Amino acid sequence: MEKINKVSGNQILFYAILWAVTFISCLVAVKEFQLPKTLGIVLSFLPTITFVFFMYHFIKGIGAMDEVQRRIQLEAAAWGFTLGILLLMTLGLLDHVVTLKKADWGYTHLIPYFFVFYLIGIIITKRKYD
Amino acid sequence: MKNTIKVERAKKNWTQEDLAGKIGVSRQSINSIETGKFIPSTILSLKMAKVFGTTVETVFQLEKND
């Protein structure tokens, strides 16, 4: 059981890193270089492909987990989702009151927060069941 | 709900890791169930009772406030 989880865990990590590298590369390319519009649009959608691979293996990996591990993932996802909503809600309201710098609070800047919230959920939930 | 998993493991001289391997779950899962932090599914309870060579009712008992 642990061996199967290790294999799927490594696969998930591989596709996560692949997606992160693709995303960061495309982000740098569209931000720093004066690209033709068509190319810019293609690069904007390119990380979607690697993200779909990551998503597939992540969800498949959860399916291969035992019931306690699946419960941990469910509760971690609940933490991540609700904290994400909290962040977006707060920023959305603040945006009407103060001018939030796009350089600091643009769409791409918010992505890491969702992963951090999910990790916070993992830490809290693992402590709960350990 | 309370359980006698630790006692049953001791009878067989099994670690949590050993029991986890026999029923196909992680050691963390066994620890969570044993310490009462997680209530196992029917199928997992049945598997556990089977490897212990006993009944589900011997391994798991309802408490008064359940």
N, CA and C atoms of all chains as a GROMACS GRO file, in nm:
protein
  588
    1MET      N    1   0.084  -0.121   0.000
    1MET     CA    2   0.000   0.000   0.000
    1MET      C    3   0.088   0.126   0.000
    2GLU      N    4   0.189   0.123   0.088
    2GLU     CA    5   0.277   0.241   0.097
    2GLU      C    6   0.354   0.257  -0.034
    3LYS      N    7   0.393   0.141  -0.100
    3LYS     CA    8   0.470   0.146  -0.223
    3LYS      C    9   0.386   0.212  -0.334
    4ILE      N   10   0.257   0.174  -0.341
    4ILE     CA   11   0.170   0.232  -0.444
    4ILE      C   12   0.157   0.383  -0.421
    5ASN      N   13   0.141   0.422  -0.295
    5ASN     CA   14   0.128   0.564  -0.264
    5ASN      C   15   0.255   0.639  -0.298
    6LYS      N   16   0.371   0.572  -0.278
    6LYS     CA   17   0.498   0.638  -0.307
    6LYS      C   18   0.509   0.664  -0.457
    7VAL      N   19   0.468   0.566  -0.539
    7VAL     CA   20   0.475   0.580  -0.684
    7VAL      C   21   0.384   0.692  -0.730
    8SER      N   22   0.258   0.692  -0.682
    8SER     CA   23   0.167   0.797  -0.725
    8SER      C   24   0.209   0.931  -0.666
    9GLY      N   25   0.268   0.931  -0.548
    9GLY     CA   26   0.317   1.055  -0.488
    9GLY      C   27   0.428   1.116  -0.572
   10ASN      N   28   0.519   1.032  -0.620
   10ASN     CA   29   0.629   1.079  -0.705
   10ASN      C   30   0.576   1.132  -0.839
   11GLN      N   31   0.475   1.064  -0.892
   11GLN     CA   32   0.416   1.108  -1.019
   11GLN      C   33   0.350   1.244  -1.003
   12ILE      N   34   0.277   1.259  -0.893
   12ILE     CA   35   0.208   1.387  -0.866
   12ILE      C   36   0.312   1.499  -0.855
   13LEU      N   37   0.419   1.470  -0.782
   13LEU     CA   38   0.526   1.570  -0.764
   13LEU      C   39   0.589   1.607  -0.897
   14PHE      N   40   0.613   1.505  -0.980
   14PHE     CA   41   0.674   1.529  -1.112
   14PHE      C   42   0.587   1.622  -1.196
   15TYR      N   43   0.457   1.591  -1.204
   15TYR     CA   44   0.367   1.673  -1.287
   15TYR      C   45   0.343   1.810  -1.226
   16ALA      N   46   0.351   1.819  -1.092
   16ALA     CA   47   0.339   1.950  -1.026
   16ALA      C   48   0.458   2.038  -1.063
   17ILE      N   49   0.577   1.980  -1.059
   17ILE     CA   50   0.699   2.055  -1.094
   17ILE      C   51   0.696   2.092  -1.243
   18LEU      N   52   0.653   1.997  -1.325
   18LEU     CA   53   0.644   2.023  -1.470
   18LEU      C   54   0.550   2.141  -1.497
   19TRP      N   55   0.436   2.139  -1.429
   19TRP     CA   56   0.341   2.249  -1.445
   19TRP      C   57   0.401   2.382  -1.396
   20ALA      N   58   0.464   2.379  -1.279
   20ALA     CA   59   0.522   2.500  -1.222
   20ALA      C   60   0.628   2.560  -1.317
   21VAL      N   61   0.711   2.474  -1.372
   21VAL     CA   62   0.816   2.520  -1.465
   21VAL      C   63   0.751   2.579  -1.592
   22THR      N   64   0.651   2.512  -1.644
   22THR     CA   65   0.580   2.560  -1.764
   22THR      C   66   0.513   2.694  -1.735
   23PHE      N   67   0.446   2.701  -1.622
   23PHE     CA   68   0.374   2.823  -1.585
   23PHE      C   69   0.470   2.942  -1.570
   24ILE      N   70   0.577   2.921  -1.493
   24ILE     CA   71   0.673   3.030  -1.468
   24ILE      C   72   0.740   3.073  -1.598
   25SER      N   73   0.775   2.977  -1.682
   25SER     CA   74   0.839   3.009  -1.812
   25SER      C   75   0.744   3.092  -1.899
   26CYS      N   76   0.620   3.051  -1.908
   26CYS     CA   77   0.522   3.124  -1.989
   26CYS      C   78   0.495   3.262  -1.929
   27LEU      N   79   0.492   3.269  -1.796
   27LEU     CA   80   0.468   3.396  -1.728
   27LEU      C   81   0.580   3.495  -1.760
   28VAL      N   82   0.702   3.447  -1.748
   28VAL     CA   83   0.818   3.532  -1.780
   28VAL      C   84   0.813   3.576  -1.926
   29ALA      N   85   0.782   3.483  -2.013
   29ALA     CA   86   0.777   3.512  -2.157
   29ALA      C   87   0.673   3.619  -2.190
   30VAL      N   88   0.553   3.607  -2.136
   30VAL     CA   89   0.446   3.703  -2.170
   30VAL      C   90   0.467   3.838  -2.101
   31LYS      N   91   0.537   3.837  -1.985
   31LYS     CA   92   0.558   3.962  -1.912
   31LYS      C   93   0.678   4.041  -1.964
   32GLU      N   94   0.786   3.970  -1.992
   32GLU     CA   95   0.913   4.037  -2.020
   32GLU      C   96   0.940   4.063  -2.168
   33PHE      N   97   0.875   3.987  -2.253
   33PHE     CA   98   0.905   4.000  -2.396
   33PHE      C   99   0.785   4.057  -2.473
   34GLN      N  100   0.815   4.133  -2.573
   34GLN     CA  101   0.711   4.191  -2.659
   34GLN      C  102   0.674   4.088  -2.764
   35LEU      N  103   0.584   4.001  -2.730
   35LEU     CA  104   0.549   3.890  -2.820
   35LEU      C  105   0.430   3.927  -2.907
   36PRO      N  106   0.420   3.869  -3.026
   36PRO     CA  107   0.296   3.886  -3.106
   36PRO      C  108   0.177   3.836  -3.025
   37LYS      N  109   0.062   3.899  -3.047
   37LYS     CA  110  -0.057   3.868  -2.967
   37LYS      C  111  -0.094   3.720  -2.971
   38THR      N  112  -0.089   3.662  -3.092
   38THR     CA  113  -0.127   3.520  -3.109
   38THR      C  114  -0.036   3.432  -3.024
   39LEU      N  115   0.093   3.457  -3.030
   39LEU     CA  116   0.189   3.378  -2.952
   39LEU      C  117   0.164   3.396  -2.802
   40GLY      N  118   0.134   3.519  -2.764
   40GLY     CA  119   0.105   3.548  -2.623
   40GLY      C  120  -0.016   3.470  -2.574
   41ILE      N  121  -0.117   3.462  -2.659
   41ILE     CA  122  -0.239   3.388  -2.621
   41ILE      C  123  -0.208   3.239  -2.612
   42VAL      N  124  -0.129   3.187  -2.705
   42VAL     CA  125  -0.091   3.044  -2.702
   42VAL      C  126  -0.013   3.013  -2.574
   43LEU      N  127   0.081   3.099  -2.539
   43LEU     CA  128   0.161   3.078  -2.418
   43LEU      C  129   0.075   3.089  -2.292
   44SER      N  130  -0.030   3.171  -2.299
   44SER     CA  131  -0.119   3.185  -2.183
   44SER      C  132  -0.195   3.055  -2.156
   45PHE      N  133  -0.222   2.981  -2.262
   45PHE     CA  134  -0.297   2.856  -2.245
   45PHE      C  135  -0.208   2.732  -2.232
   46LEU      N  136  -0.080   2.748  -2.262
   46LEU     CA  137   0.011   2.632  -2.255
   46LEU      C  138   0.018   2.566  -2.117
   47PRO      N  139   0.028   2.643  -2.009
   47PRO     CA  140   0.032   2.577  -1.877
   47PRO      C  141  -0.092   2.494  -1.845
   48THR      N  142  -0.201   2.522  -1.916
   48THR     CA  143  -0.325   2.444  -1.894
   48THR      C  144  -0.300   2.296  -1.921
   49ILE      N  145  -0.220   2.268  -2.025
   49ILE     CA  146  -0.194   2.129  -2.064
   49ILE      C  147  -0.122   2.055  -1.952
   50THR      N  148  -0.016   2.115  -1.902
   50THR     CA  149   0.061   2.049  -1.796
   50THR      C  150  -0.019   2.046  -1.666
   51PHE      N  151  -0.104   2.147  -1.645
   51PHE     CA  152  -0.186   2.148  -1.523
   51PHE      C  153  -0.290   2.036  -1.527
   52VAL      N  154  -0.343   2.009  -1.644
   52VAL     CA  155  -0.441   1.900  -1.658
   52VAL      C  156  -0.375   1.765  -1.623
   53PHE      N  157  -0.250   1.745  -1.668
   53PHE     CA  158  -0.177   1.623  -1.633
   53PHE      C  159  -0.159   1.613  -1.483
   54PHE      N  160  -0.123   1.726  -1.420
   54PHE     CA  161  -0.104   1.730  -1.274
   54PHE      C  162  -0.235   1.698  -1.204
   55MET      N  163  -0.343   1.762  -1.249
   55MET     CA  164  -0.475   1.743  -1.189
   55MET      C  165  -0.519   1.597  -1.198
   56TYR      N  166  -0.498   1.537  -1.314
   56TYR     CA  167  -0.537   1.397  -1.338
   56TYR      C  168  -0.464   1.304  -1.239
   57HIS      N  169  -0.334   1.322  -1.227
   57HIS     CA  170  -0.256   1.234  -1.139
   57HIS      C  171  -0.285   1.262  -0.993
   58PHE      N  172  -0.316   1.386  -0.960
   58PHE     CA  173  -0.349   1.422  -0.822
   58PHE      C  174  -0.480   1.356  -0.780
   59ILE      N  175  -0.580   1.368  -0.865
   59ILE     CA  176  -0.711   1.309  -0.834
   59ILE      C  177  -0.702   1.156  -0.835
   60LYS      N  178  -0.627   1.101  -0.930
   60LYS     CA  179  -0.605   0.955  -0.936
   60LYS      C  180  -0.533   0.908  -0.810
   61GLY      N  181  -0.435   0.988  -0.766
   61GLY     CA  182  -0.360   0.954  -0.646
   61GLY      C  183  -0.448   0.949  -0.522
   62ILE      N  184  -0.540   1.042  -0.513
   62ILE     CA  185  -0.634   1.044  -0.400
   62ILE      C  186  -0.721   0.919  -0.402
   63GLY      N  187  -0.760   0.876  -0.522
   63GLY     CA  188  -0.841   0.755  -0.536
   63GLY      C  189  -0.768   0.630  -0.488
   64ALA      N  190  -0.635   0.633  -0.497
   64ALA     CA  191  -0.554   0.517  -0.456
   64ALA      C  192  -0.523   0.517  -0.306
   65MET      N  193  -0.561   0.624  -0.238
   65MET     CA  194  -0.530   0.636  -0.094
   65MET      C  195  -0.629   0.558  -0.009
   66ASP      N  196  -0.589   0.529   0.115
   66ASP     CA  197  -0.682   0.464   0.206
   66ASP      C  198  -0.778   0.570   0.264
   67GLU      N  199  -0.877   0.523   0.341
   67GLU     CA  200  -0.985   0.614   0.380
   67GLU      C  201  -0.940   0.728   0.472
   68VAL      N  202  -0.842   0.703   0.556
   68VAL     CA  203  -0.794   0.811   0.645
   68VAL      C  204  -0.722   0.917   0.562
   69GLN      N  205  -0.637   0.873   0.470
   69GLN     CA  206  -0.564   0.966   0.384
   69GLN      C  207  -0.660   1.046   0.297
   70ARG      N  208  -0.767   0.981   0.251
   70ARG     CA  209  -0.866   1.051   0.168
   70ARG      C  210  -0.940   1.155   0.251
   71ARG      N  211  -0.969   1.121   0.376
   71ARG     CA  212  -1.036   1.217   0.466
   71ARG      C  213  -0.946   1.338   0.487
   72ILE      N  214  -0.815   1.314   0.504
   72ILE     CA  215  -0.718   1.422   0.522
   72ILE      C  216  -0.719   1.513   0.399
   73GLN      N  217  -0.719   1.452   0.280
   73GLN     CA  218  -0.720   1.531   0.156
   73GLN      C  219  -0.849   1.612   0.143
   74LEU      N  220  -0.961   1.550   0.181
   74LEU     CA  221  -1.091   1.619   0.173
   74LEU      C  222  -1.092   1.741   0.264
   75GLU      N  223  -1.048   1.722   0.388
   75GLU     CA  224  -1.050   1.834   0.483
   75GLU      C  225  -0.948   1.940   0.444
   76ALA      N  226  -0.833   1.898   0.391
   76ALA     CA  227  -0.732   1.994   0.344
   76ALA      C  228  -0.788   2.076   0.228
   77ALA      N  229  -0.860   2.010   0.137
   77ALA     CA  230  -0.922   2.080   0.024
   77ALA      C  231  -1.027   2.178   0.074
   78ALA      N  232  -1.100   2.140   0.178
   78ALA     CA  233  -1.202   2.229   0.236
   78ALA      C  234  -1.135   2.354   0.295
   79TRP      N  235  -1.025   2.334   0.365
   79TRP     CA  236  -0.948   2.448   0.418
   79TRP      C  237  -0.900   2.537   0.303
   80GLY      N  238  -0.841   2.475   0.201
   80GLY     CA  239  -0.787   2.550   0.088
   80GLY      C  240  -0.894   2.630   0.016
   81PHE      N  241  -1.007   2.564  -0.008
   81PHE     CA  242  -1.117   2.628  -0.079
   81PHE      C  243  -1.173   2.747   0.001
   82THR      N  244  -1.201   2.725   0.127
   82THR     CA  245  -1.263   2.831   0.207
   82THR      C  246  -1.166   2.946   0.234
   83LEU      N  247  -1.041   2.916   0.258
   83LEU     CA  248  -0.943   3.024   0.278
   83LEU      C  249  -0.923   3.102   0.148
   84GLY      N  250  -0.929   3.031   0.035
   84GLY     CA  251  -0.919   3.097  -0.095
   84GLY      C  252  -1.034   3.194  -0.116
   85ILE      N  253  -1.154   3.149  -0.082
   85ILE     CA  254  -1.273   3.235  -0.094
   85ILE      C  255  -1.256   3.359  -0.005
   86LEU      N  256  -1.206   3.335   0.116
   86LEU     CA  257  -1.185   3.443   0.211
   86LEU      C  258  -1.089   3.548   0.154
   87LEU      N  259  -0.982   3.500   0.095
   87LEU     CA  260  -0.882   3.592   0.034
   87LEU      C  261  -0.945   3.673  -0.079
   88LEU      N  262  -1.014   3.604  -0.170
   88LEU     CA  263  -1.074   3.672  -0.286
   88LEU      C  264  -1.182   3.771  -0.243
   89MET      N  265  -1.260   3.731  -0.143
   89MET     CA  266  -1.366   3.818  -0.092
   89MET      C  267  -1.306   3.946  -0.033
   90THR      N  268  -1.203   3.929   0.048
   90THR     CA  269  -1.138   4.043   0.113
   90THR      C  270  -1.074   4.136   0.009
   91LEU      N  271  -1.003   4.076  -0.086
   91LEU     CA  272  -0.938   4.158  -0.189
   91LEU      C  273  -1.042   4.227  -0.276
   92GLY      N  274  -1.149   4.157  -0.306
   92GLY     CA  275  -1.256   4.213  -0.389
   92GLY      C  276  -1.318   4.336  -0.324
   93LEU      N  277  -1.340   4.329  -0.196
   93LEU     CA  278  -1.398   4.442  -0.122
   93LEU      C  279  -1.296   4.556  -0.108
   94LEU      N  280  -1.173   4.518  -0.074
   94LEU     CA  281  -1.066   4.618  -0.058
   94LEU      C  282  -1.043   4.697  -0.185
   95ASP      N  283  -1.058   4.628  -0.297
   95ASP     CA  284  -1.032   4.689  -0.428
   95ASP      C  285  -1.122   4.809  -0.454
   96HIS      N  286  -1.238   4.811  -0.389
   96HIS     CA  287  -1.330   4.924  -0.404
   96HIS      C  288  -1.291   5.041  -0.315
   97VAL      N  289  -1.208   5.013  -0.214
   97VAL     CA  290  -1.174   5.115  -0.116
   97VAL      C  291  -1.034   5.173  -0.141
   98VAL      N  292  -0.940   5.085  -0.164
   98VAL     CA  293  -0.803   5.128  -0.193
   98VAL      C  294  -0.762   5.072  -0.328
   99THR      N  295  -0.664   5.135  -0.390
   99THR     CA  296  -0.617   5.085  -0.521
   99THR      C  297  -0.512   4.978  -0.496
  100LEU      N  298  -0.550   4.854  -0.522
  100LEU     CA  299  -0.455   4.744  -0.505
  100LEU      C  300  -0.365   4.737  -0.628
  101LYS      N  301  -0.236   4.733  -0.603
  101LYS     CA  302  -0.140   4.729  -0.715
  101LYS      C  303  -0.153   4.597  -0.788
  102LYS      N  304  -0.173   4.603  -0.920
  102LYS     CA  305  -0.183   4.482  -1.000
  102LYS      C  306  -0.052   4.404  -0.995
  103ALA      N  307   0.059   4.479  -0.977
  103ALA     CA  308   0.191   4.414  -0.969
  103ALA      C  309   0.202   4.325  -0.846
  104ASP      N  310   0.124   4.354  -0.742
  104ASP     CA  311   0.128   4.275  -0.619
  104ASP      C  312   0.010   4.180  -0.604
  105TRP      N  313  -0.107   4.220  -0.659
  105TRP     CA  314  -0.229   4.144  -0.636
  105TRP      C  315  -0.299   4.101  -0.766
  106GLY      N  316  -0.222   4.087  -0.872
  106GLY     CA  317  -0.279   4.037  -0.997
  106GLY      C  318  -0.317   3.890  -0.984
  107TYR      N  319  -0.387   3.839  -1.086
  107TYR     CA  320  -0.435   3.699  -1.084
  107TYR      C  321  -0.321   3.601  -1.055
  108THR      N  322  -0.209   3.618  -1.126
  108THR     CA  323  -0.100   3.520  -1.113
  108THR      C  324  -0.035   3.524  -0.974
  109HIS      N  325  -0.046   3.638  -0.906
  109HIS     CA  326   0.012   3.649  -0.772
  109HIS      C  327  -0.069   3.573  -0.669
  110LEU      N  328  -0.196   3.549  -0.699
  110LEU     CA  329  -0.283   3.482  -0.603
  110LEU      C  330  -0.267   3.330  -0.605
  111ILE      N  331  -0.215   3.276  -0.715
  111ILE     CA  332  -0.203   3.130  -0.729
  111ILE      C  333  -0.126   3.065  -0.613
  112PRO      N  334  -0.008   3.116  -0.576
  112PRO     CA  335   0.066   3.051  -0.466
  112PRO      C  336  -0.014   3.044  -0.336
  113TYR      N  337  -0.098   3.146  -0.314
  113TYR     CA  338  -0.178   3.147  -0.190
  113TYR      C  339  -0.266   3.024  -0.179
  114PHE      N  340  -0.324   2.980  -0.290
  114PHE     CA  341  -0.413   2.864  -0.288
  114PHE      C  342  -0.337   2.738  -0.249
  115PHE      N  343  -0.214   2.724  -0.300
  115PHE     CA  344  -0.133   2.609  -0.262
  115PHE      C  345  -0.094   2.617  -0.115
  116VAL      N  346  -0.063   2.737  -0.069
  116VAL     CA  347  -0.027   2.754   0.073
  116VAL      C  348  -0.147   2.720   0.161
  117PHE      N  349  -0.265   2.765   0.122
  117PHE     CA  350  -0.386   2.735   0.201
  117PHE      C  351  -0.411   2.585   0.207
  118TYR      N  352  -0.391   2.516   0.094
  118TYR     CA  353  -0.407   2.370   0.089
  118TYR      C  354  -0.305   2.305   0.182
  119LEU      N  355  -0.180   2.352   0.181
  119LEU     CA  356  -0.076   2.296   0.268
  119LEU      C  357  -0.108   2.322   0.415
  120ILE      N  358  -0.164   2.438   0.444
  120ILE     CA  359  -0.208   2.468   0.581
  120ILE      C  360  -0.313   2.366   0.623
  121GLY      N  361  -0.406   2.338   0.531
  121GLY     CA  362  -0.510   2.239   0.558
  121GLY      C  363  -0.451   2.101   0.581
  122ILE      N  364  -0.350   2.064   0.504
  122ILE     CA  365  -0.284   1.934   0.520
  122ILE      C  366  -0.220   1.924   0.658
  123ILE      N  367  -0.150   2.030   0.699
  123ILE     CA  368  -0.081   2.030   0.829
  123ILE      C  369  -0.183   2.018   0.942
  124ILE      N  370  -0.289   2.098   0.936
  124ILE     CA  371  -0.391   2.095   1.041
  124ILE      C  372  -0.458   1.958   1.047
  125THR      N  373  -0.495   1.906   0.933
  125THR     CA  374  -0.570   1.780   0.930
  125THR      C  375  -0.482   1.661   0.966
  126LYS      N  376  -0.358   1.662   0.924
  126LYS     CA  377  -0.267   1.550   0.959
  126LYS      C  378  -0.248   1.546   1.111
  127ARG      N  379  -0.237   1.664   1.172
  127ARG     CA  380  -0.222   1.668   1.320
  127ARG      C  381  -0.348   1.615   1.387
  128LYS      N  382  -0.461   1.641   1.326
  128LYS     CA  383  -0.590   1.599   1.384
  128LYS      C  384  -0.599   1.446   1.386
  129TYR      N  385  -0.552   1.381   1.281
  129TYR     CA  386  -0.569   1.236   1.269
  129TYR      C  387  -0.444   1.157   1.308
  130ASP      N  388  -0.340   1.227   1.346
  130ASP     CA  389  -0.218   1.155   1.383
  130ASP      C  390  -0.205   1.136   1.534
  131MET      N  391  -1.701   0.562   2.011
  131MET     CA  392  -1.674   0.419   1.991
  131MET      C  393  -1.535   0.385   2.045
  132LYS      N  394  -1.525   0.273   2.113
  132LYS     CA  395  -1.393   0.230   2.161
  132LYS      C  396  -1.351   0.102   2.089
  133ASN      N  397  -1.223   0.072   2.100
  133ASN     CA  398  -1.176  -0.047   2.030
  133ASN      C  399  -1.066  -0.117   2.110
  134THR      N  400  -1.040  -0.239   2.072
  134THR     CA  401  -0.938  -0.320   2.141
  134THR      C  402  -0.826  -0.357   2.044
  135ILE      N  403  -0.800  -0.268   1.949
  135ILE     CA  404  -0.700  -0.297   1.846
  135ILE      C  405  -0.562  -0.319   1.906
  136LYS      N  406  -0.528  -0.236   2.002
  136LYS     CA  407  -0.395  -0.248   2.065
  136LYS      C  408  -0.380  -0.384   2.133
  137VAL      N  409  -0.486  -0.424   2.200
  137VAL     CA  410  -0.483  -0.553   2.271
  137VAL      C  411  -0.471  -0.667   2.170
  138GLU      N  412  -0.550  -0.659   2.065
  138GLU     CA  413  -0.548  -0.764   1.963
  138GLU      C  414  -0.411  -0.768   1.894
  139ARG      N  415  -0.352  -0.652   1.870
  139ARG     CA  416  -0.217  -0.647   1.810
  139ARG      C  417  -0.115  -0.712   1.902
  140ALA      N  418  -0.128  -0.682   2.030
  140ALA     CA  419  -0.034  -0.736   2.130
  140ALA      C  420  -0.042  -0.889   2.135
  141LYS      N  421  -0.164  -0.940   2.121
  141LYS     CA  422  -0.183  -1.087   2.121
  141LYS      C  423  -0.106  -1.152   2.007
  142LYS      N  424  -0.102  -1.082   1.894
  142LYS     CA  425  -0.036  -1.136   1.775
  142LYS      C  426   0.110  -1.086   1.765
  143ASN      N  427   0.146  -0.999   1.857
  143ASN     CA  428   0.280  -0.938   1.855
  143ASN      C  429   0.305  -0.861   1.724
  144TRP      N  430   0.205  -0.786   1.684
  144TRP     CA  431   0.215  -0.707   1.562
  144TRP      C  432   0.234  -0.560   1.596
  145THR      N  433   0.313  -0.493   1.514
  145THR     CA  434   0.323  -0.348   1.524
  145THR      C  435   0.208  -0.287   1.444
  146GLN      N  436   0.193  -0.155   1.454
  146GLN     CA  437   0.089  -0.088   1.372
  146GLN      C  438   0.122  -0.106   1.223
  147GLU      N  439   0.252  -0.103   1.196
  147GLU     CA  440   0.300  -0.120   1.058
  147GLU      C  441   0.262  -0.259   1.004
  148ASP      N  442   0.278  -0.360   1.090
  148ASP     CA  443   0.244  -0.498   1.050
  148ASP      C  444   0.096  -0.507   1.017
  149LEU      N  445   0.014  -0.455   1.106
  149LEU     CA  446  -0.131  -0.461   1.086
  149LEU      C  447  -0.170  -0.383   0.960
  150ALA      N  448  -0.110  -0.267   0.942
  150ALA     CA  449  -0.138  -0.184   0.824
  150ALA      C  450  -0.109  -0.261   0.695
  151GLY      N  451   0.003  -0.330   0.695
  151GLY     CA  452   0.042  -0.408   0.577
  151GLY      C  453  -0.055  -0.521   0.549
  152LYS      N  454  -0.107  -0.582   0.657
  152LYS     CA  455  -0.196  -0.697   0.638
  152LYS      C  456  -0.333  -0.658   0.582
  153ILE      N  457  -0.378  -0.536   0.616
  153ILE     CA  458  -0.511  -0.498   0.564
  153ILE      C  459  -0.504  -0.392   0.454
  154GLY      N  460  -0.381  -0.354   0.415
  154GLY     CA  461  -0.366  -0.267   0.299
  154GLY      C  462  -0.396  -0.120   0.323
  155VAL      N  463  -0.358  -0.072   0.440
  155VAL     CA  464  -0.373   0.072   0.469
  155VAL      C  465  -0.240   0.125   0.522
  156SER      N  466  -0.236   0.256   0.546
  156SER     CA  467  -0.112   0.316   0.598
  156SER      C  468  -0.104   0.299   0.750
  157ARG      N  469   0.016   0.310   0.803
  157ARG     CA  470   0.035   0.301   0.948
  157ARG      C  471  -0.040   0.414   1.018
  158GLN      N  472  -0.041   0.530   0.954
  158GLN     CA  473  -0.113   0.645   1.009
  158GLN      C  474  -0.262   0.615   1.026
  159SER      N  475  -0.317   0.542   0.931
  159SER     CA  476  -0.459   0.505   0.939
  159SER      C  477  -0.484   0.418   1.061
  160ILE      N  478  -0.397   0.321   1.082
  160ILE     CA  479  -0.412   0.231   1.198
  160ILE      C  480  -0.403   0.313   1.326
  161ASN      N  481  -0.308   0.404   1.331
  161ASN     CA  482  -0.291   0.487   1.450
  161ASN      C  483  -0.415   0.573   1.476
  162SER      N  484  -0.470   0.630   1.368
  162SER     CA  485  -0.590   0.715   1.381
  162SER      C  486  -0.708   0.636   1.434
  163ILE      N  487  -0.723   0.515   1.385
  163ILE     CA  488  -0.836   0.430   1.425
  163ILE      C  489  -0.815   0.383   1.568
  164GLU      N  490  -0.695   0.339   1.597
  164GLU     CA  491  -0.662   0.286   1.730
  164GLU      C  492  -0.682   0.391   1.839
  165THR      N  493  -0.646   0.515   1.809
  165THR     CA  494  -0.657   0.622   1.909
  165THR      C  495  -0.796   0.686   1.909
  166GLY      N  496  -0.886   0.632   1.828
  166GLY     CA  497  -1.024   0.680   1.828
  166GLY      C  498  -1.046   0.810   1.752
  167LYS      N  499  -0.947   0.853   1.676
  167LYS     CA  500  -0.961   0.980   1.602
  167LYS      C  501  -1.036   0.960   1.471
  168PHE      N  502  -1.046   0.838   1.426
  168PHE     CA  503  -1.114   0.809   1.299
  168PHE      C  504  -1.194   0.681   1.314
  169ILE      N  505  -1.318   0.686   1.266
  169ILE     CA  506  -1.403   0.566   1.272
  169ILE      C  507  -1.393   0.497   1.136
  170PRO      N  508  -1.348   0.372   1.135
  170PRO     CA  509  -1.327   0.304   1.007
  170PRO      C  510  -1.458   0.266   0.940
  171SER      N  511  -1.448   0.242   0.811
  171SER     CA  512  -1.565   0.196   0.735
  171SER      C  513  -1.594   0.051   0.773
  172THR      N  514  -1.709   0.004   0.730
  172THR     CA  515  -1.750  -0.134   0.759
  172THR      C  516  -1.649  -0.232   0.703
  173ILE      N  517  -1.608  -0.207   0.580
  173ILE     CA  518  -1.518  -0.300   0.513
  173ILE      C  519  -1.382  -0.307   0.584
  174LEU      N  520  -1.335  -0.193   0.630
  174LEU     CA  521  -1.207  -0.191   0.701
  174LEU      C  522  -1.219  -0.260   0.836
  175SER      N  523  -1.332  -0.240   0.903
  175SER     CA  524  -1.357  -0.305   1.032
  175SER      C  525  -1.361  -0.457   1.015
  176LEU      N  526  -1.426  -0.500   0.908
  176LEU     CA  527  -1.437  -0.644   0.881
  176LEU      C  528  -1.300  -0.704   0.849
  177LYS      N  529  -1.221  -0.630   0.771
  177LYS     CA  530  -1.086  -0.677   0.737
  177LYS      C  531  -1.002  -0.691   0.862
  178MET      N  532  -1.015  -0.592   0.951
  178MET     CA  533  -0.937  -0.592   1.074
  178MET      C  534  -0.975  -0.712   1.162
  179ALA      N  535  -1.105  -0.733   1.177
  179ALA     CA  536  -1.152  -0.846   1.258
  179ALA      C  537  -1.104  -0.978   1.197
  180LYS      N  538  -1.106  -0.985   1.066
  180LYS     CA  539  -1.066  -1.110   0.998
  180LYS      C  540  -0.919  -1.141   1.023
  181VAL      N  541  -0.832  -1.040   1.012
  181VAL     CA  542  -0.688  -1.069   1.032
  181VAL      C  543  -0.660  -1.101   1.179
  182PHE      N  544  -0.742  -1.046   1.269
  182PHE     CA  545  -0.725  -1.078   1.411
  182PHE      C  546  -0.785  -1.214   1.445
  183GLY      N  547  -0.864  -1.267   1.354
  183GLY     CA  548  -0.930  -1.396   1.378
  183GLY      C  549  -1.041  -1.386   1.481
  184THR      N  550  -1.108  -1.272   1.480
  184THR     CA  551  -1.216  -1.252   1.576
  184THR      C  552  -1.333  -1.179   1.508
  185THR      N  553  -1.429  -1.135   1.590
  185THR     CA  554  -1.546  -1.066   1.533
  185THR      C  555  -1.530  -0.914   1.543
  186VAL      N  556  -1.608  -0.843   1.462
  186VAL     CA  557  -1.604  -0.697   1.463
  186VAL      C  558  -1.645  -0.644   1.601
  187GLU      N  559  -1.743  -0.712   1.662
  187GLU     CA  560  -1.794  -0.669   1.794
  187GLU      C  561  -1.687  -0.684   1.903
  188THR      N  562  -1.594  -0.774   1.883
  188THR     CA  563  -1.485  -0.791   1.980
  188THR      C  564  -1.386  -0.675   1.967
  189VAL      N  565  -1.363  -0.632   1.844
  189VAL     CA  566  -1.265  -0.527   1.818
  189VAL      C  567  -1.322  -0.387   1.844
  190PHE      N  568  -1.448  -0.365   1.806
  190PHE     CA  569  -1.510  -0.233   1.820
  190PHE      C  570  -1.637  -0.242   1.906
  191GLN      N  571  -1.651  -0.146   2.000
  191GLN     CA  572  -1.770  -0.143   2.086
  191GLN      C  573  -1.826  -0.001   2.091
  192LEU      N  574  -1.958   0.003   2.093
  192LEU     CA  575  -2.024   0.133   2.107
  192LEU      C  576  -2.012   0.181   2.251
  193GLU      N  577  -1.999   0.311   2.266
  193GLU     CA  578  -1.997   0.369   2.401
  193GLU      C  579  -2.135   0.423   2.433
  194LYS      N  580  -2.159   0.457   2.558
  194LYS     CA  581  -2.292   0.500   2.605
  194LYS      C  582  -2.342   0.621   2.528
  195ASN      N  583  -2.252   0.716   2.497
  195ASN     CA  584  -2.296   0.840   2.431
  195ASN      C  585  -2.296   0.829   2.277
  196ASP      N  586  -2.274   0.710   2.222
  196ASP     CA  587  -2.277   0.690   2.076
  196ASP      C  588  -2.419   0.680   2.021
   0.00000   0.00000   0.00000
